[in-house]
Amino acid sequence: MGQDELGKILIADNDEDVLMELERALEDEGYDTAVTVSREAAFQVLSTGAFDLLVLDDYLSDQHCVQVLTHFRGAGIQPLVVVTYHRLPSRAECEQLRSLGVSTLVNKRAPIELVRTVHYLLRPLERCSPHFEMT
C-alpha cells in the first residue's frame, strides 16, 4: 500500500442491506471496496485481485465462515480477515476462526466499529505517534 492508499477491501455478505451499509461506511472513510454475495464470487475475486482485507459474514451462502475460510486457505488464498457476526460465536468457533487467521470479530450492525477495526488493521504505523515528548 502506498502512503495515500488506505487499502483495498472485499466485503462478502449475503444480506444486501448489510453489504451496502458496510460498503458505504468504508468508502466514506476512503477505502477502496469490492462486494460479493456468495462464497464462489468471493473466491473468484480474491483469486484474481490483490486485497488487503476480507470482511466476511459469519454465514455466507449457507456455509459457516469456518467452512468458507477453510476452502480459501486450502486454495492458498490468505488475506487478512475480519468476520462480521449477527450473534456472538462460541468459544470453540472463536478458536477455529483464530486458527484460520481471523484478525477480529465485529458486529455486522455496527459499521462504525468495523471502520475503526479496519483502520487499526490497515494503518498500523499510525497507531504510534511520531511526536512524543520525554519528561
C-alpha positions in Angstrom: 0.0 0.0 0.0 1.2 3.4 -0.9 1.2 6.3 1.5 -2.0 7.8 0.0 -3.8 4.4 -0.3 -5.9 3.3 2.6 -6.4 -0.3 1.4 -8.5 -2.5 -0.8 -11.2 -4.4 0.9 -13.5 -7.2 -0.2 -16.8 -7.3 1.7 -18.7 -10.7 1.4 -22.2 -10.8 2.9 -25.4 -12.4 1.5 -27.6 -9.7 3.1 -27.5 -6.9 0.5 -28.7 -4.3 3.0 -25.8 -5.1 5.4 -23.5 -5.3 2.4 -24.4 -1.8 1.2 -24.2 -0.3 4.7 -20.7 -1.7 5.3 -19.5 -0.7 1.8 -20.8 2.8 2.3 -19.2 3.2 5.7 -15.8 2.0 4.4 -15.9 4.1 1.2 -16.9 7.2 3.2 -13.6 6.8 5.0 -11.6 6.5 1.7 -11.2 2.7 1.4 -11.4 1.0 -2.0 -14.1 -1.7 -1.7 -15.5 -4.5 -3.8 -18.5 -6.5 -2.7 -19.9 -10.0 -3.3 -22.8 -12.0 -2.0 -21.5 -15.6 -2.4 -18.6 -17.8 -1.5 -18.0 -18.6 -5.1 -17.8 -14.9 -6.2 -15.6 -14.0 -3.2 -13.3 -16.9 -4.2 -13.1 -15.6 -7.8 -12.4 -12.0 -6.7 -9.8 -13.0 -4.2 -8.1 -15.3 -6.7 -7.7 -12.6 -9.3 -7.1 -9.4 -7.3 -4.9 -8.1 -4.6 -6.9 -7.3 -1.5 -5.6 -6.1 1.8 -8.6 -7.3 3.8 -11.6 -9.6 3.6 -14.7 -8.6 5.6 -16.6 -11.9 5.8 -20.1 -12.6 7.0 -20.3 -15.4 9.6 -22.7 -17.3 7.4 -22.2 -16.9 3.6 -24.1 -18.9 1.0 -25.4 -21.2 3.7 -21.9 -22.0 4.9 -20.3 -21.0 8.1 -17.3 -18.7 7.8 -15.1 -21.5 9.1 -16.0 -23.6 6.0 -15.5 -20.7 3.7 -12.1 -19.8 5.1 -11.0 -23.5 5.1 -11.8 -23.6 1.4 -9.9 -20.3 0.8 -6.9 -21.4 2.8 -6.8 -24.8 1.0 -6.6 -22.9 -2.3 -3.7 -20.7 -0.9 -5.9 -17.6 -0.5 -4.9 -16.0 2.8 -6.0 -12.4 3.1 -6.3 -10.6 6.4 -9.8 -11.4 7.7 -12.4 -9.7 9.8 -15.5 -11.7 10.4 -18.8 -9.9 10.9 -21.4 -11.7 13.0 -25.1 -11.4 13.9 -24.6 -13.5 17.1 -21.5 -14.0 19.2 -19.7 -17.1 18.3 -19.0 -19.8 20.8 -15.5 -20.3 22.3 -14.9 -23.2 20.0 -15.9 -21.2 17.0 -13.5 -18.4 18.1 -10.7 -20.9 18.4 -11.4 -22.2 14.9 -11.5 -18.7 13.5 -8.3 -17.7 15.2 -6.6 -20.8 13.8 -7.8 -19.8 10.3 -6.2 -16.4 10.7 -9.2 -14.2 11.6 -8.0 -11.0 13.0 -11.1 -9.9 14.8 -14.9 -10.2 15.1 -17.2 -7.2 14.6 -20.9 -6.9 15.0 -22.3 -6.6 11.4 -24.8 -4.0 12.6 -22.0 -1.7 13.9 -20.4 -0.1 10.8 -18.5 2.4 12.9 -16.9 -0.4 14.9 -15.9 -2.0 11.6 -14.4 1.2 10.2 -12.3 1.6 13.4 -11.2 -2.0 13.3 -10.3 -1.8 9.6 -8.4 1.4 10.2 -6.5 -0.1 13.0 -5.6 -3.2 11.0 -4.6 -1.5 7.7 -2.9 1.6 9.1 -0.8 0.1 11.9 2.0 2.7 11.7 -0.4 5.5 12.6 -1.0 3.8 16.0 2.4 5.0 17.1 2.6 8.7 17.1 5.9 10.1 15.8 5.5 13.1 18.1 6.2 12.5 21.7 7.9 14.3 24.5 10.3 12.9 27.0 10.0 14.3 30.5 
